[in-house]
Amino acid sequence: MNSLSIRTTVEVWEGLLEGLYPLVSPETDSTEINQYGGCKRHGLLSVYPTNLCLRYKFNKGIDVALNKTLFLLLILAVISQQPSFAQTASNMSNLVVAATKTHLPKQKILIPVTILDAEDIALSGANNLSEILRFIAGIDVTSNGGPGQIASVFMQGANSNHTLILVNGIKINDSATGVAAIQNIHPDLIEKIEIIKAPRTSLYGSNAVGGVINVITKQPTKPGYEIGYKTGSDSTHILNFMSGFHSNEIQGGIQFHKYKTDGFPARTESKVASGHENDSINAFLNFDYNNWSLVTNLWQSSGTTEYLDFFLSPVSQDFNNTTGSLDINTIVSNQWVSNLNFGFSRDDIKQNDITDFNDSKKFFIEWQNTIHANDNHQIVTGIFLENEKFNASNYGLDIFTDTNSKALYIEDIINQGKHQLLTAARISNKESIDDKLTWNIEYGFIVNPSMRLLLNAGRATRNPSSFDLYGYGGNTELTPEISKNIGIGIMMSPSDKLSIELSAFNNEITDLITFNYYDFKLYNIEQARIKGIEGRIEYFVNDWKIYLDATLQNPKNITNKEVLLRRSKKTASLGFRRSFGALDFNLNLLFSDSRMDFGGVRLEDYVLCNLTLQYNLNESWLIRATINNVTDETYMLANNYNTAQRQSYLGFVYQPTR
């Protein structure tokens, strides 16, 4: 049998790609702009030059790279003669997509990964995505108030715009700041969450420095319908409707969701509550025929969020977050699967009291090919083309950009005996950006059937956002922030009732973008180093599922010798779950150490306790009751911004039997 031998050191990757694209190495040091988790999406810090417009320009090296990729695919199709499609027989719900852009079981993933399924999400009792994520090791979450207010995610101590957020595999980080509006994703729409705790710029491009979070929405295919309703504190009302259908070749479904709450005062200096309304649609349609399939997805959340401006006056903004895609999947041969994906995303904010707005639109085409050389060797290669439009107006100053980008990525996955190896690299070309080569190398050694040792390293980047380039203090000469990450880990399953995951990471980030207060302009002038260890233990005993997540980290700004803001050094969460016949019990506890905020303010440590009880009356009716912040803890995630006090909710789900 013919085989393809690929050398897998970083030097070889760079040697192979050097002729396709001019490599630039990071010489300058530099850490952190927007370390508070997300710039002012409300426009308070958004000032831009007038009518900036970018023109499209191609890079010759990328064109050559794309041609060589096509040639490589043809070679692989010829030389790969052993049929291997073992993953199609696997249970798709137990597979991980975001880590490798292919469906692989978790035991073949070589980095720390956390998977939350529909039961985890439902029993969390959460009303937004950030309330779920903060219980996960390696993740810090901040919020500027209550429902609908800005929420930010820090993974493994990196900045909030260093976490890439996907909805059904589509990037939703905005053009303005590089931060995603996770506050507008309601848990009722989510089927599964994949949390990838390692850099993934080599597969996804900019922002995947701390890691990737892939939110997979529900795909109701059961005939009939399902209705849910939930009410509770702060005059909260949540209505959910789902309906699906399926046949031998066609599967489809649609979900309507309405979330309305009066909220609570977002600022400690005010007693004015900030309400939030969010109407969401989630829909899909799949068509399968012989060796090809058509997959469509649509998610949209839109509504109104009230907030307090700089002078504590109540104002509001309308938002619209949308993603959509059309995937054409073709089984070319027993060894070759081709995926052609057309997609778009939008993040639109319009102020209701002034004329300011931010509107990010991205349209992309991605052609990905997966080659199964044999049962132990898989190669993934792809071409990514994107058009990004950003239009904004703040305080009479306007910005408009229309940029195009290209990328070529390749990933090689080998499983040979006790050895597991993944190598990946990506070359990108975005207009006006000095792009860098990014890569990952990951190795796993199977000590025995119940223990694996893991080692990973990678180089990742974050491109300057539109606000970085053209906003207040903007600088068009900014270059990408660069991360070099090393990690080690061990995964053990001494028995079918006990699993242990431990990992350590060291992430050095240079060329970080921050203000120079001498001329109030942004420069690549700081650097940071985040070291840490994290772990997760799951134990099943006497029908109880018990888990413990813990993180110990040191997120440090090397330039000014200070701790990075809004990131705690120690966090731990403990969960208990059990079914007592028709009654499901779920208790989550969270401890978070103190953290620093702007102005040298220390935010005190806190402990949270959330309780959910779920009772299955019969096959059609389910009742769910939740108490969040059981002990009525008072704490802040951002200075002068309130968090929720004790809250209680009661709801039901009804699905007629057939």
C-alpha positions as CSV (number, residue, x, y, z in Angstrom):
1,M,0.0,0.0,0.0
2,N,1.2,3.5,-0.8
3,S,1.7,5.8,2.2
4,L,2.3,9.4,2.7
5,S,5.1,10.3,5.1
6,I,4.8,13.7,6.8
7,R,7.5,15.0,9.0
8,T,6.0,16.7,12.0
9,T,8.4,19.1,13.6
10,V,7.8,22.8,13.7
11,E,10.9,23.5,11.7
12,V,9.7,21.2,8.9
13,W,6.3,22.9,8.9
14,E,7.9,26.2,8.5
15,G,10.3,24.9,5.9
16,L,7.4,23.5,3.8
17,L,5.4,26.7,4.0
18,E,8.2,29.2,3.8
19,G,8.1,29.1,0.0
20,L,4.4,29.6,0.0
21,Y,4.3,32.6,2.3
22,P,6.8,35.1,3.7
23,L,7.2,34.0,7.4
24,V,7.6,36.7,10.0
25,S,9.0,35.9,13.4
26,P,8.0,37.8,16.5
27,E,10.9,39.9,17.5
28,T,9.2,42.5,19.7
29,D,7.9,42.0,23.2
30,S,4.6,43.2,24.2
31,T,0.5,42.4,27.0
32,E,-3.1,43.4,27.2
33,I,-5.7,45.8,25.9
34,N,-9.3,45.3,26.9
35,Q,-8.2,42.9,29.7
36,Y,-11.4,44.0,31.4
37,G,-13.3,41.8,29.0
38,G,-14.7,43.6,26.3
39,C,-14.4,47.3,25.5
40,K,-17.5,49.5,25.6
41,R,-20.0,47.9,23.3
42,H,-22.3,50.6,24.4
43,G,-20.1,53.2,22.7
44,L,-18.6,55.1,25.6
45,L,-15.0,54.4,24.4
46,S,-15.7,54.2,20.7
47,V,-14.3,57.1,18.7
48,Y,-13.1,56.5,15.2
49,P,-11.7,58.4,12.2
50,T,-14.2,59.4,9.5
51,N,-15.1,57.2,6.5
52,L,-12.2,54.8,6.5
53,C,-12.4,52.3,3.7
54,L,-10.0,49.4,2.9
55,R,-9.4,48.0,-0.6
56,Y,-9.0,44.4,-1.4
57,K,-5.5,43.1,-2.2
58,F,-4.4,39.5,-2.7
59,N,-1.1,38.0,-1.5
60,K,0.6,36.0,-4.2
61,G,2.0,33.5,-1.7
62,I,-1.5,32.5,-0.6
63,D,-2.6,31.9,-4.2
64,V,0.4,29.6,-4.7
65,A,-0.4,27.9,-1.5
66,L,-4.0,27.2,-2.5
67,N,-2.9,25.7,-5.8
68,K,-0.5,23.4,-4.1
69,T,-3.2,22.4,-1.7
70,L,-5.4,21.3,-4.6
71,F,-2.5,19.3,-5.9
72,L,-1.9,17.7,-2.5
73,L,-5.6,16.6,-2.3
74,L,-5.4,14.9,-5.7
75,I,-2.2,13.0,-4.6
76,L,-3.8,11.9,-1.4
77,A,-6.9,10.6,-3.2
78,V,-4.7,8.4,-5.4
79,I,-2.4,7.0,-2.8
80,S,-5.0,6.3,-0.1
81,Q,-6.3,2.9,-1.0
82,Q,-7.5,1.4,2.3
83,P,-11.1,2.2,3.2
84,S,-11.4,3.7,6.7
85,F,-14.4,5.5,7.9
86,A,-14.7,4.1,11.4
87,Q,-16.0,7.3,12.9
88,T,-19.3,7.1,11.0
89,A,-20.2,4.2,13.1
90,S,-19.6,6.1,16.4
91,N,-22.2,7.7,18.5
92,M,-22.1,11.3,17.2
93,S,-23.1,12.7,20.6
94,N,-19.9,11.4,22.1
95,L,-17.7,12.9,19.5
96,V,-15.8,16.2,19.7
97,V,-15.7,18.5,16.6
98,A,-14.1,21.8,17.6
99,A,-10.7,20.3,18.6
100,T,-9.8,19.0,15.2
101,K,-12.6,20.2,12.8
102,T,-13.5,16.5,12.5
103,H,-15.6,14.1,14.6
104,L,-13.3,12.3,17.0
105,P,-14.0,10.5,20.3
106,K,-12.6,12.3,23.3
107,Q,-10.0,9.6,24.0
108,K,-8.3,10.6,20.7
109,I,-8.1,14.4,21.6
110,L,-4.7,15.4,22.9
111,I,-5.6,18.5,24.8
112,P,-7.8,19.3,27.8
113,V,-11.5,19.2,26.6
114,T,-14.7,19.6,28.6
115,I,-18.0,18.5,27.1
116,L,-21.4,19.6,28.5
117,D,-24.4,17.8,27.2
118,A,-28.1,18.7,27.2
119,E,-28.7,17.3,30.7
120,D,-25.8,19.3,32.1
121,I,-27.2,22.4,30.5
122,A,-30.8,21.9,31.6
123,L,-29.9,21.0,35.2
124,S,-27.6,24.0,35.5
125,G,-30.7,26.3,35.9
126,A,-28.8,29.0,34.0
127,N,-30.4,31.8,32.0
128,N,-27.3,32.6,30.0
129,L,-24.2,31.0,28.7
130,S,-21.8,32.7,31.1
131,E,-23.6,31.3,34.1
132,I,-22.8,27.8,32.8
133,L,-19.2,28.4,31.8
134,R,-18.1,29.9,35.2
135,F,-18.3,26.5,36.8
136,I,-15.7,25.0,34.4
137,A,-12.0,24.8,35.4
138,G,-9.7,27.2,33.5
139,I,-12.5,29.7,32.8
140,D,-13.1,33.1,34.5
141,V,-16.3,35.0,33.6
142,T,-17.2,38.6,34.2
143,S,-20.4,40.6,33.7
144,N,-21.2,44.3,33.7
145,G,-24.5,43.8,35.5
146,G,-27.4,41.5,34.9
147,P,-29.3,39.9,31.9
148,G,-28.1,41.1,28.5
149,Q,-25.2,43.2,29.9
150,I,-21.7,42.7,28.6
151,A,-20.2,39.3,29.6
152,S,-16.7,38.2,29.0
153,V,-14.8,34.8,29.1
154,F,-11.2,34.4,30.0
155,M,-9.7,31.0,29.2
156,Q,-6.5,29.9,31.0
157,G,-5.8,33.5,32.0
158,A,-5.7,34.9,28.5
159,N,-7.7,38.0,27.5
160,S,-11.4,38.0,26.7
161,N,-10.8,38.6,23.0
162,H,-8.4,35.6,23.1
163,T,-11.3,33.2,23.4
164,L,-12.9,32.2,20.1
165,I,-16.7,31.6,20.4
166,L,-18.4,29.4,17.8
167,V,-22.1,28.8,17.2
168,N,-22.5,25.6,15.2
169,G,-18.9,26.0,14.1
170,I,-19.3,29.7,13.0
171,K,-17.2,32.4,14.6
172,I,-19.3,35.1,16.3
173,N,-16.5,37.3,17.8
174,D,-17.3,40.8,16.5
175,S,-15.1,43.0,14.3
176,A,-15.2,45.9,16.8
177,T,-13.5,44.4,19.8
178,G,-12.9,40.7,19.0
179,V,-15.3,39.8,21.8
180,A,-18.4,37.6,21.3
181,A,-21.9,38.5,22.7
182,I,-22.3,35.4,24.8
183,Q,-24.9,37.2,26.9
184,N,-27.4,36.8,24.0
185,I,-27.1,33.0,23.8
186,H,-29.8,31.4,26.0
187,P,-29.2,27.8,27.3
188,D,-32.6,26.6,26.2
189,L,-31.3,26.7,22.6
190,I,-28.1,24.7,23.3
191,E,-27.7,21.0,22.9
192,K,-24.0,20.7,23.6
193,I,-21.0,22.8,24.5
194,E,-17.5,21.9,23.5
195,I,-14.7,23.7,25.5
196,I,-11.3,23.4,24.0
197,K,-8.6,24.6,26.4
198,A,-5.7,25.1,24.1
199,P,-4.8,27.5,21.2
200,R,-6.5,26.7,17.9
201,T,-5.4,29.5,15.6
202,S,-3.9,26.9,13.4
203,L,-7.4,25.7,12.5
204,Y,-9.7,28.8,13.1
205,G,-7.5,31.8,12.7
206,S,-7.4,34.9,14.9
207,N,-8.7,35.0,18.5
208,A,-8.3,31.3,19.4
209,V,-5.4,32.0,21.8
210,G,-6.8,30.9,25.1
211,G,-9.1,28.3,23.6
212,V,-12.3,27.7,21.7
213,I,-15.9,27.3,22.9
214,N,-18.2,25.7,20.3
215,V,-22.0,26.1,21.1
216,I,-24.0,23.5,19.2
217,T,-27.7,24.4,19.0
218,K,-30.6,21.9,19.4
219,Q,-31.8,20.0,16.4
220,P,-35.3,18.7,17.2
221,T,-36.2,15.9,14.9
222,K,-38.8,14.1,16.9
223,P,-42.3,14.3,15.2
224,G,-44.6,16.6,17.1
225,Y,-43.8,19.6,19.2
226,E,-42.4,20.6,22.7
227,I,-43.5,23.6,24.7
228,G,-41.6,25.0,27.8
229,Y,-42.3,27.9,30.1
230,K,-40.3,29.3,33.0
231,T,-41.0,32.2,35.4
232,G,-39.3,33.6,38.4
233,S,-37.4,36.5,40.0
234,D,-37.2,39.9,38.5
235,S,-40.5,39.3,36.6
236,T,-38.7,36.8,34.3
237,H,-40.8,35.0,31.7
238,I,-39.3,32.5,29.3
239,L,-41.3,30.7,26.6
240,N,-39.9,28.0,24.4
241,F,-41.4,26.1,21.4
242,M,-39.7,23.4,19.3
243,S,-41.0,21.2,16.5
244,G,-39.2,18.7,14.3
245,F,-39.8,16.2,11.6
246,H,-37.7,13.5,9.8
247,S,-37.9,11.0,7.0
248,N,-35.4,8.7,5.4
249,E,-33.7,11.5,3.5
250,I,-34.9,14.8,5.2
251,Q,-34.6,16.0,8.7
252,G,-35.6,19.4,9.9
253,G,-36.8,21.4,12.9
254,I,-37.4,24.9,14.2
255,Q,-37.3,26.5,17.7
256,F,-38.8,29.8,18.8
257,H,-37.7,31.2,22.1
258,K,-38.7,34.4,24.0
259,Y,-36.9,35.7,27.1
260,K,-38.1,38.8,29.0
261,T,-37.0,40.1,32.4
262,D,-37.1,43.3,34.3
263,G,-33.6,42.6,35.5
264,F,-32.0,44.3,38.4
265,P,-29.9,47.5,38.9
266,A,-26.7,47.0,36.9
267,R,-24.7,49.6,38.8
268,T,-24.1,49.8,42.5
269,E,-24.7,53.6,42.4
270,S,-28.2,53.3,41.0
271,K,-31.5,51.6,42.0
272,V,-32.8,51.7,38.4
273,A,-33.3,48.1,37.1
274,S,-32.0,47.3,33.6
275,G,-34.5,45.0,31.7
276,H,-33.7,42.7,28.8
277,E,-35.8,41.1,26.0
278,N,-34.4,38.4,23.7
279,D,-36.3,36.7,20.9
280,S,-34.5,33.8,19.3
281,I,-34.9,31.5,16.4
282,N,-33.0,28.2,15.8
283,A,-33.7,26.2,12.7
284,F,-32.1,23.5,10.6
285,L,-32.8,21.4,7.6
286,N,-30.7,18.3,6.5
287,F,-31.0,16.3,3.3
288,D,-29.2,13.1,2.7
289,Y,-28.9,11.3,-0.6
290,N,-26.5,8.5,-1.4
291,N,-22.9,9.8,-0.9
292,W,-23.7,13.4,-0.3
293,S,-25.7,15.5,2.2
294,L,-26.9,19.1,2.5
295,V,-26.9,20.7,6.0
296,T,-28.4,24.1,6.8
297,N,-28.4,25.9,10.1
298,L,-29.8,29.3,11.3
299,W,-29.5,30.9,14.7
300,Q,-30.7,34.4,15.5
301,S,-31.1,36.3,18.8
302,S,-32.5,39.8,18.7
303,G,-34.0,42.2,21.2
304,T,-33.4,45.1,23.5
305,T,-31.2,45.6,26.5
306,E,-31.5,48.5,28.9
307,Y,-28.4,49.8,30.6
308,L,-27.0,52.9,32.4
309,D,-24.8,55.3,30.5
310,F,-21.7,57.1,31.9
311,F,-24.0,59.6,33.8
312,L,-26.1,56.7,35.2
313,S,-29.0,57.7,33.0
314,P,-31.2,54.8,31.8
315,V,-30.8,54.1,28.0
316,S,-31.2,51.1,25.8
317,Q,-29.9,49.4,22.7
318,D,-31.2,47.0,20.2
319,F,-29.1,44.0,19.2
320,N,-29.1,41.3,16.5
321,N,-26.8,38.3,16.5
322,T,-27.2,35.9,13.6
323,T,-25.3,32.9,12.1
324,G,-26.2,30.8,9.2
325,S,-24.6,28.2,7.0
326,L,-25.1,25.8,4.1
327,D,-22.8,22.7,4.1
328,I,-22.5,20.4,1.2
329,N,-20.8,17.2,2.3
330,T,-19.7,14.6,-0.3
331,I,-18.1,11.2,0.2
332,V,-15.8,11.3,-2.8
333,S,-14.4,7.8,-2.0
334,N,-13.9,5.5,0.9
335,Q,-10.9,7.6,1.9
336,W,-11.9,11.1,0.9
337,V,-14.7,13.3,2.4
338,S,-15.2,16.8,1.0
339,N,-17.1,19.6,2.8
340,L,-18.0,22.9,1.1
341,N,-19.4,25.4,3.6
342,F,-21.0,28.8,2.9
343,G,-21.8,30.8,5.9
344,F,-22.3,34.2,7.5
345,S,-22.4,35.9,10.9
346,R,-23.7,39.3,12.1
347,D,-23.3,41.3,15.3
348,D,-25.4,44.5,15.1
349,I,-26.0,47.0,17.9
350,K,-28.1,50.2,17.5
351,Q,-28.5,52.7,20.3
352,N,-32.0,53.9,20.9
353,D,-31.3,57.2,22.6
354,I,-28.6,58.4,20.2
355,T,-27.6,57.6,16.6
356,D,-24.6,55.4,17.4
357,F,-24.3,51.9,16.1
358,N,-21.9,49.1,15.4
359,D,-22.5,46.5,12.7
360,S,-20.2,43.6,12.0
361,K,-20.9,41.3,9.0
362,K,-18.8,38.3,7.9
363,F,-19.4,36.1,4.9
364,F,-17.2,33.1,4.3
365,I,-16.6,30.1,2.1
366,E,-14.6,27.1,3.4
367,W,-13.6,24.0,1.5
368,Q,-12.4,21.3,3.8
369,N,-11.2,17.9,2.8
370,T,-10.6,14.9,5.1
371,I,-8.4,12.1,3.8
372,H,-8.3,8.8,5.6
373,A,-5.0,7.4,4.5
374,N,-5.7,4.3,6.6
375,D,-7.3,3.3,9.9
376,N,-4.6,5.2,11.9
377,H,-3.9,8.2,9.7
378,Q,-6.1,11.1,8.9
379,I,-5.3,14.3,7.1
380,V,-7.4,17.4,7.1
381,T,-6.8,20.4,4.8
382,G,-8.8,23.4,4.0
383,I,-9.1,26.7,2.2
384,F,-10.9,29.6,3.9
385,L,-12.1,32.8,2.2
386,E,-13.8,35.6,4.1
387,N,-15.3,39.0,3.5
388,E,-15.7,41.2,6.6
389,K,-17.6,44.4,6.6
390,F,-17.7,46.7,9.7
391,N,-19.8,49.9,9.8
392,A,-20.0,52.1,12.9
393,S,-20.9,55.6,14.0
394,N,-20.0,57.0,17.5
395,Y,-20.5,60.6,18.5
396,G,-20.5,61.8,14.9
397,L,-17.3,59.9,13.9
398,D,-17.8,57.1,11.4
399,I,-15.9,54.1,10.3
400,F,-16.4,51.7,7.4
401,T,-14.1,48.8,6.5
402,D,-14.5,46.2,3.8
403,T,-11.7,43.6,4.0
404,N,-11.0,40.2,2.5
405,S,-8.9,37.4,3.9
406,K,-7.7,34.0,2.8
407,A,-6.2,31.1,4.7
408,L,-4.8,27.7,4.1
409,Y,-4.6,25.1,6.9
410,I,-3.5,21.5,7.1
411,E,-3.8,19.0,10.0
412,D,-2.2,15.6,10.3
413,I,-3.5,13.0,12.9
414,I,-1.7,9.7,13.5
415,N,-2.5,7.0,15.9
416,Q,0.1,4.2,15.9
417,G,0.1,1.7,18.7
418,K,0.6,3.6,22.0
419,H,1.5,6.8,20.2
420,Q,-0.9,9.6,19.2
421,L,0.3,12.6,17.2
422,L,-1.3,15.7,15.8
423,T,0.4,18.5,13.9
424,A,-1.4,21.5,12.3
425,A,-0.4,24.7,10.6
426,R,-2.2,27.7,9.1
427,I,-1.1,30.5,6.9
428,S,-3.4,33.5,6.6
429,N,-3.6,36.7,4.6
430,K,-5.9,39.5,5.7
431,E,-5.7,42.9,4.2
432,S,-3.8,45.5,6.3
433,I,-2.7,42.8,8.7
434,D,0.9,41.5,9.1
435,D,-0.2,37.8,9.3
436,K,1.9,35.2,11.1
437,L,2.3,31.5,10.7
438,T,0.4,29.6,13.4
439,W,0.9,25.9,14.4
440,N,0.1,23.2,16.9
441,I,2.0,20.0,17.8
442,E,0.4,17.5,20.2
443,Y,1.5,14.1,21.4
444,G,-0.2,11.5,23.5
445,F,1.3,8.3,24.9
446,I,-1.1,5.5,26.0
447,V,0.6,4.1,29.2
448,N,-2.2,1.5,29.6
449,P,-5.9,1.3,28.8
450,S,-6.7,3.6,31.7
451,M,-3.9,6.2,31.5
452,R,-2.7,8.6,28.9
453,L,0.1,11.2,29.0
454,L,-0.2,14.4,26.9
455,L,2.1,17.0,25.6
456,N,1.2,20.0,23.5
457,A,2.7,23.2,22.1
458,G,1.5,25.9,19.8
459,R,1.7,29.3,18.4
460,A,-1.4,31.4,18.1
461,T,-2.3,35.0,17.2
462,R,-5.0,37.7,17.6
463,N,-5.3,40.3,14.9
464,P,-6.0,43.9,15.9
465,S,-9.7,44.6,16.0
466,S,-11.4,47.5,14.0
467,F,-11.4,49.6,17.2
468,D,-7.7,48.8,17.8
469,L,-6.9,50.1,14.3
470,Y,-9.3,52.9,13.8
471,G,-11.0,53.7,17.1
472,Y,-10.0,56.1,19.9
473,G,-6.2,56.0,20.0
474,G,-6.3,53.6,17.1
475,N,-3.1,52.7,15.3
476,T,-3.1,51.3,11.7
477,E,0.5,50.0,12.2
478,L,-0.5,47.5,14.9
479,T,0.6,43.9,14.4
480,P,-1.0,40.7,15.7
481,E,-0.6,39.7,19.3
482,I,1.4,36.4,19.5
483,S,1.1,33.5,21.9
484,K,3.4,30.6,22.5
485,N,1.8,27.9,24.6
486,I,3.2,24.7,26.2
487,G,1.1,22.2,28.1
488,I,1.3,18.8,29.7
489,G,-1.4,16.6,31.0
490,I,-2.5,13.2,32.3
491,M,-5.8,11.5,31.9
492,M,-6.7,8.5,34.0
493,S,-9.7,6.2,34.3
494,P,-8.9,3.8,37.1
495,S,-12.4,2.3,36.9
496,D,-15.6,2.9,35.0
497,K,-16.7,5.0,38.0
498,L,-13.7,7.3,38.3
499,S,-12.0,9.6,35.8
500,I,-9.2,12.1,36.6
501,E,-7.8,14.8,34.3
502,L,-4.9,17.0,35.3
503,S,-3.0,19.5,33.1
504,A,-0.5,22.3,33.4
505,F,0.0,25.2,31.0
506,N,2.4,28.0,30.3
507,N,1.2,30.7,27.9
508,E,3.5,33.6,26.9
509,I,1.8,36.4,25.0
510,T,3.9,39.1,23.3
511,D,3.1,42.2,21.3
512,L,0.0,42.8,23.3
513,I,-1.9,45.9,22.4
514,T,-2.4,48.6,25.0
515,F,-2.5,52.3,25.4
516,N,0.6,54.5,25.7
517,Y,-0.6,57.2,28.0
518,Y,2.1,59.6,26.8
519,D,0.3,60.1,23.5
520,F,-3.0,58.1,24.2
521,K,-2.4,55.8,21.3
522,L,-2.4,52.0,21.0
523,Y,0.9,50.1,20.5
524,N,2.2,46.5,20.7
525,I,4.1,47.3,23.9
526,E,3.3,44.8,26.6
527,Q,3.7,41.1,27.3
528,A,2.1,38.6,29.7
529,R,2.8,35.1,31.0
530,I,0.1,32.9,32.4
531,K,1.1,29.7,34.2
532,G,-1.3,27.4,35.8
533,I,-2.6,23.9,36.6
534,E,-6.2,22.7,36.4
535,G,-8.0,19.5,36.9
536,R,-11.3,17.7,36.9
537,I,-12.4,14.6,38.8
538,E,-15.6,12.7,38.1
539,Y,-16.8,10.0,40.5
540,F,-19.9,7.8,40.4
541,V,-20.8,6.3,43.7
542,N,-24.2,4.9,45.0
543,D,-26.0,6.5,42.0
544,W,-24.4,9.9,42.7
545,K,-22.4,11.7,40.1
546,I,-19.8,13.9,41.8
547,Y,-17.4,16.2,40.0
548,L,-14.7,18.6,41.2
549,D,-13.1,21.2,38.9
550,A,-10.2,23.3,40.1
551,T,-7.7,25.9,38.7
552,L,-4.6,27.4,40.2
553,Q,-3.0,30.0,37.9
554,N,-0.8,33.1,37.9
555,P,-2.0,35.5,35.2
556,K,0.8,38.1,35.2
557,N,1.6,41.2,33.2
558,I,5.3,40.9,32.7
559,T,5.7,44.5,31.5
560,N,4.3,46.2,34.7
561,K,4.7,43.2,37.0
562,E,1.0,43.3,37.9
563,V,-1.7,40.6,38.0
564,L,-3.9,40.7,34.9
565,L,-7.3,42.2,35.7
566,R,-10.5,40.4,36.5
567,R,-8.8,37.0,36.6
568,S,-8.7,35.0,39.9
569,K,-5.7,32.9,40.8
570,K,-7.8,30.1,42.4
571,T,-11.2,28.7,41.5
572,A,-12.9,25.5,42.4
573,S,-16.4,24.1,41.6
574,L,-18.1,21.0,43.1
575,G,-21.2,19.3,41.7
576,F,-23.6,16.7,43.0
577,R,-26.2,15.0,40.8
578,R,-28.5,12.1,41.4
579,S,-31.9,10.7,40.2
580,F,-34.3,9.5,42.9
581,G,-36.8,7.7,40.6
582,A,-38.7,10.5,38.8
583,L,-36.8,13.2,40.7
584,D,-33.5,14.6,39.5
585,F,-31.3,16.5,41.9
586,N,-28.4,18.8,40.9
587,L,-26.3,21.0,43.2
588,N,-23.4,23.2,42.0
589,L,-21.0,25.0,44.3
590,L,-18.4,27.6,43.1
591,F,-15.5,29.2,44.9
592,S,-13.6,32.0,43.3
593,D,-10.6,33.8,44.8
594,S,-10.3,37.6,44.8
595,R,-9.3,39.4,41.6
596,M,-8.0,42.8,40.7
597,D,-9.9,45.4,38.8
598,F,-9.1,48.9,37.4
599,G,-7.8,51.5,39.7
600,G,-6.1,49.0,42.0
601,V,-9.6,47.8,43.3
602,R,-9.7,44.3,44.7
603,L,-12.9,42.3,44.1
604,E,-13.4,40.0,47.0
605,D,-13.7,36.2,46.8
606,Y,-17.1,34.6,46.8
607,V,-18.9,31.3,47.1
608,L,-22.0,30.5,45.0
609,C,-24.5,27.6,45.5
610,N,-27.1,26.8,42.8
611,L,-29.8,24.1,43.2
612,T,-32.0,22.5,40.6
613,L,-34.8,20.0,41.1
614,Q,-36.5,18.3,38.1
615,Y,-39.5,16.0,38.4
616,N,-40.8,13.9,35.5
617,L,-44.6,13.6,36.1
618,N,-45.0,11.2,33.2
619,E,-43.7,10.8,29.6
620,S,-45.2,14.1,28.6
621,W,-44.8,16.5,31.5
622,L,-41.6,17.7,33.3
623,I,-41.4,20.3,36.1
624,R,-38.1,22.1,36.9
625,A,-37.4,24.4,39.9
626,T,-34.1,26.3,40.4
627,I,-32.7,28.4,43.1
628,N,-29.5,30.4,42.1
629,N,-27.3,31.9,44.7
630,V,-28.9,30.0,47.5
631,T,-27.0,31.7,50.2
632,D,-27.7,35.2,48.8
633,E,-24.0,36.0,48.4
634,T,-23.1,39.6,47.6
635,Y,-20.1,39.9,45.2
636,M,-18.9,41.7,42.1
637,L,-17.4,40.5,38.9
638,A,-16.6,44.0,37.8
639,N,-16.1,47.0,40.0
640,N,-19.3,49.0,40.7
641,Y,-21.5,46.5,38.8
642,N,-24.0,44.4,40.7
643,T,-24.6,40.6,40.4
644,A,-27.8,38.7,41.0
645,Q,-28.9,38.1,44.5
646,R,-30.9,34.9,45.4
647,Q,-33.2,34.0,42.5
648,S,-35.8,31.3,42.1
649,Y,-37.5,30.0,39.0
650,L,-40.2,27.5,38.3
651,G,-41.0,26.0,34.9
652,F,-42.4,23.1,32.9
653,V,-41.8,21.2,29.7
654,Y,-44.6,19.5,27.8
655,Q,-44.2,17.1,24.9
656,P,-47.2,15.1,23.8
657,T,-46.6,11.3,23.5
658,R,-47.2,9.7,20.1
